[in-house]
Amino acid sequence: MAHLLVSWIAYSHDFIYTAGQKAASSINEIGPTVQFHQHFYAAGGYDKHVLLYSNPKQELQTEHLANLVRRQHPGRVVQAELLEVRDVISLAEVKTKIETWLLQHREHELTLYFSPGTSIMQLSWFIAHTTLGLDTHLVQTREGKFNPDGRPSLLELDVSQSAVPMTAIVREQQVANRTAALALRPARRNHAMVKASPTMSTEFLLLPGLQRVYGLAAKVAGADKVTVLVRGESGTGKEHLARTVHEKSARHHQPYLPINCAALTDSVLESRLFGYVKGAFTGAEKDTKGLFELAHGGTIFLDEIGDISPALQATLLRVVQMGEIQPLGGQPRQVDVRVIAATHADLLERCGQGRFRWDLYYRLAVAELELPTLRELPQDERGKLLDFLIHQKQASLQRKVPLELAPATREKLLAYPFPGNVRELENLVETLYVFSEPSQLILPADLPRRLHANAAGVSAATSLTLAAAMAAHVARVVAQCGGVKRQAAQLLGIDVRVVTKHLHLHKQAAATT
């Protein structure tokens, strides 16, 4: 296993351009790439620097940059590599290319230097670091002019697994000097493996209402070949439960690769799952393994499985039945992968409607695990979770005193249904910390408007189905956010696609009344 430093070229800062000329006239020796090698590379203990560029037209200047580094630091391995991206501000394209590259190099320790590149490239590094479960570190540099001593500094982002599933706490950690950097390396490697491949954290509050399903998960983990279907609303912790099954199984040393099926189109999802061969479609410039092949020996987590198309359901059925995949344009291949699927939908109802295949449902639901919603938990357990999050956020936000709730405020919070479940509650607690003063008593008036709107509409909502009541609540939150669905999704702690579905349901209900 090698230790690779990976970064994009800094198109605007690694090179010097003459006015009116599109091509670079020379290398910028105070640019981020040269400066990293000057001040930080030796202390990092890297075996190679992979210098990525996104456009074939950048090949010559990237090679010039790599050659300059080699001349200045004899013996260093700097490899210029094309990772072609047609739209460098398209998150979907950049993220897909980065994730594919990282998965192909998953056997190495990877330090991602994310200062160079567009903001979308930087965001893609962060997403890959927190979701792929690889041995990765995130580092960035700060120019000397922003430091009191006038010297550049190296910062490592510490992405800690939150106590609440699918959230993270990000901290900057400054590596003060080369000696400190070398001393931190072994610890950082172990730390990154824990944080990037989150297991069932000791900080995770296992309420009595969750103990049964987590006990069942431990039993299921021991049955290695059994497929698992996890059911639960958004924000209930489906991926956390899936990771627990993987970590307690005999496959825990092998890959665990999650993917959100609802977030991708059919064609993209198929290529991500099964891979493709060179020339299979426009833009397929080399053979690329899919997640099933990359997860060989381990576990794949298919989130929101209920949203895939009938055509893809048929393809997936063959994989689950036969353990056989077929890359786009390629030949069938055998894989040994445990499948854990999850959904917020009622798959039995969808099967009855002809929207989901019965045979696939039976194959996936050999073992079913269902997570309760936050509102289904007894009030005392919701209170324990609230107290836990208050103290957990106090620590993560480095507040000297915990959030203090007035009795009426606490009562209102415990009565609120929380359609976004634990994620929405966590987001709310963090919001209250951010907007309150130390030692301030939080009154009901300090709570977001959506909580008051919910209270005002309870009597009307009692005559509705639970789904309609939730849809109405989501519609109110979207209205309060000025119609911005992404902002509403963030407040509720749910995916923007789930917000869209609730709005559609609410519109249908309104049309029939």
LINQUI-V231135 format. One record per run of one state. SS is the DSSP state (H for helix, E for strand, - for the rest). FROM is the first residue (numbers start at 0). TO is the last residue. If there is no record, write none. Layout:
ss=<SS | SS>
from=<FROM | FROM>
to=<TO | TO>
This chain:
ss=<- | E | - | E | - | E | - | H | - | H | - | E | - | H | - | E | - | H | - | E | - | H | - | E | - | H | - | E | - | E | - | H | - | H | - | E | - | H | - | E | H | - | H | E | - | E | - | H | - | E | - | H | - | H | - | E | - | E | - | E | - | E | - | H | - | H | - | E | - | H | - | H | - | E | - | H | - | H | - | E | - | H | - | H | - | H | - | H | - | H | - | H | ->
from=<0 | 2 | 8 | 14 | 17 | 23 | 27 | 31 | 39 | 40 | 44 | 47 | 53 | 55 | 72 | 77 | 82 | 90 | 104 | 108 | 113 | 118 | 131 | 135 | 142 | 143 | 146 | 152 | 161 | 167 | 175 | 177 | 196 | 207 | 222 | 227 | 231 | 237 | 247 | 255 | 260 | 263 | 265 | 274 | 276 | 287 | 289 | 290 | 294 | 298 | 303 | 304 | 307 | 309 | 322 | 323 | 326 | 327 | 328 | 331 | 334 | 337 | 343 | 346 | 352 | 357 | 364 | 366 | 370 | 373 | 376 | 378 | 396 | 403 | 405 | 406 | 415 | 420 | 435 | 440 | 442 | 443 | 446 | 448 | 456 | 457 | 461 | 465 | 480 | 484 | 492 | 495 | 511>
to=<1 | 7 | 13 | 16 | 22 | 26 | 30 | 38 | 39 | 43 | 46 | 52 | 54 | 71 | 76 | 81 | 89 | 103 | 107 | 112 | 117 | 130 | 134 | 141 | 142 | 145 | 151 | 160 | 166 | 174 | 176 | 195 | 206 | 221 | 226 | 230 | 236 | 246 | 254 | 259 | 262 | 264 | 273 | 275 | 286 | 288 | 289 | 293 | 297 | 302 | 303 | 306 | 308 | 321 | 322 | 325 | 326 | 327 | 330 | 333 | 336 | 342 | 345 | 351 | 356 | 363 | 365 | 369 | 372 | 375 | 377 | 395 | 402 | 404 | 405 | 414 | 419 | 434 | 439 | 441 | 442 | 445 | 447 | 455 | 456 | 460 | 464 | 479 | 483 | 491 | 494 | 510 | 512>
